[in-house]
Every structure is written in structure tokens, then in C-alpha cells.
Amino acid sequence: MPAKTLGELAEYVGGRLFGDPSVVIKSASTLGKACEGDISFLVNRKYQKQLKTTNASAVIVGKEIPEGPVPLLIVEDPYYAFMQIMVLLHGHRKHKKVGISPRASISDSAKIGVDCHIYDFVVVADEAIIGDGCVIYPSVFIGQGVQIGNDSIIYPNVTVYDGCKIGNRVIINSNSTIGEDGFGYASYKGIHHKIPQIGGVTIEDDVEIGACCGIERGTLGDTIIGQGSKLGDLVTIGHGTKIGSHCLLVAQVGIAGSATLGHHCVVGGQAGVVGHVTIGNNVTIAAQAGVVNNVPDGQAVLGAPAIEANQGKRAYSMIQYLPEMRQNIRNLHNQIEKMGPSLEPDSETPSEHDIEP
């Protein structure tokens, strides 16, 4: 991997340097695990004390911190600068250039773009279209009429059902399924009758799908994953759901059918969203939340059922005191019962309703 001086890195990310610009940086690490030649970063202030003990050769920070024995690289966004430096030093995964394997099964009516690399045992069905520069790993199935844009990467054992549309620079990780039938049944006299799912799936540009995800095709219209959105592992998207652009769905999220998420939403791990609700733009849903109602723009929610985050924090903080509160209420109730006769109103004493104005 290429080594860079700290001065070169500062210029690359547009930061200000406090320290020796000739320090050589070879790799990156956390504050606690870094050693000589590593660069680290500080985003969470609770780790600031580690600046005095880290063995890193430099640390990326958001503003100048006067204390600390290591050189500091001051930038507007430390984590973004860390990403830039990681890419510069290490780059992304390299894919072996294999061309089109003779062991792949590609329909005569399929169209394959230039500079594609299709590994062993890939199946490309009739009338499928694969753009330029795509990498398709072993045992991938591309169904009839599927369209895949340029520079997309599909890892082993992915299945893309017929008619799905995948944009440019899309990454689909191993064992995910795109375009399976939606979970749609008409229950009649105790029997569940399957409804044909005639919609499709559209995955827009720069989306990444994690491992073992299931993206269901729509019953009538398409299920849509918006541009730049990222899905973690084991995420399920129901039929006809629309995910806006640049959303982050962490592992094990489940979105039921016909839900709508706006742009730049963040959904924590194991959260669930019921069908036919609308989640606004820039919404944050905490881990393990259960969303059962619409959520307006910009709101953060938590809990099951999910409620506004500040309200939820107050409510859930009381859970540990509920047994004590329950016992106190019982004690008060018993005291009131014992005092019962003395608390009854005197029948000879007029009440406020007996007094005329």
C-alpha cells in the first residue's frame, strides 16, 4: 500500500496541520489500537482522553485541541476525512479480471456490456441486459428481462428475478434476493390464496444491498430503493414499498408492504415499520422500534409502538420504577380503605350542589 506524508494527507483532505508534515503515514486504525505509522480519528468527545495515550502518528480532529502529544489534522468533518484517507491508502476491494467464464450460462438473447467479468456458474436469462464494467460473481442468477446498469457488482449466490431494474454502481452482497414475490394473499374461508405479483423492483444508482436481504416485487407497481441508499444485512423490504434517496437501513430492519420512506432516513437495527404508513424526510428510527403510524419530517422516534424520542426516553426511563410505584399505589389504596368511613361526607352537611347562588 502507498505511504503518504502527513503534509500530503492534509493537502488531500483540505485540512490544517498542527505537527510535523514529514511524518509518514502507512495505514489507519482506532485510537486504542493504533501504532507508529497509523493515523486515527476523534469524533466522539468521550474518547478525547485517549489522545494522551494513543500510539498513532497523527489524529484527525474536528477542531484544534491544544493538549496531546501527537500531530493533529484539523478538518470540518473528521469521519469523512478519515474515509478519504482510507480510500487513498487502502482503496476498495479489487476484483479479479476473468472476462466471461466459459462455465457461465448466458442466453443468446442477453446483452453483455464491455469490460464485464462474469464468473463460473452465473446464469443470465433471455433478454437480460448487463451494462459496461459489471462484475458478477459465481452462482448468480439474472432472470429474464433484467436490466443492470454500468459498474455494478453482484456477489455470489444472488438471485435477481425477472424484470427487475438495477442502476449504475449498485452493489448487491451475497445471498440476497431481488424481486421475489411479495407476501400477498387473499384469505377466504380460512384458506390463503396467492395473489400474482405483477410489479417489479427498481434499484436506483449507487445503492448497496447487504447480505441475505429480501426485496419483494410489487403487487401492481414497483418496489423502489432510492438513489444512494444503503441496506445492511438481513433487511426485508415488502412489496410496493418506496425507500427514498440516501437512506440508511441497518441490519435486520423490516419494512412492510406499501410503506413510503422519505429521503435521508436512518432506521436502526431490528426496527420494524408496518405497511401503508408514510415516513417523512430526515427521520431517525431507533433500533428495535416498532413504527405503526405516520412520522413527520425530521422527527426521531423510538420504542414499540414508536413515539417521539424525547417523550420516549422519559417514558422508558420510568420502567425500572414501575414495581415500586405499583406497590406504593397498593399501600395508598389500603390506607384509603382503612380511612374509608371517616372520609365519607356528613349527610347533614350540604354539598356545593345544594347551595343556591
Helices and strands as residue ranges (DSSP letters): E 4-5, H 6-13, E 16-18, E 24-25, E 27-28, E 38-41, G 45-52, E 58-61, E 72-74, H 78-90, E 105-106, E 111-112, E 117-118, E 123-124, E 129-130, E 135-136, E 141-142, E 147-148, E 153-154, E 159-160, E 165-166, E 171-172, E 177-180, E 185-188, E 191-194, E 201-203, E 208-209, E 214-216, E 223-225, E 230-231, E 236-237, E 242-243, E 248-249, E 254-255, E 260-261, E 266-267, E 272-273, E 278-279, E 284-285, E 290-291, E 300-302, E 307-308, H 309-317, G 319-321, H 322-338, H 340-343
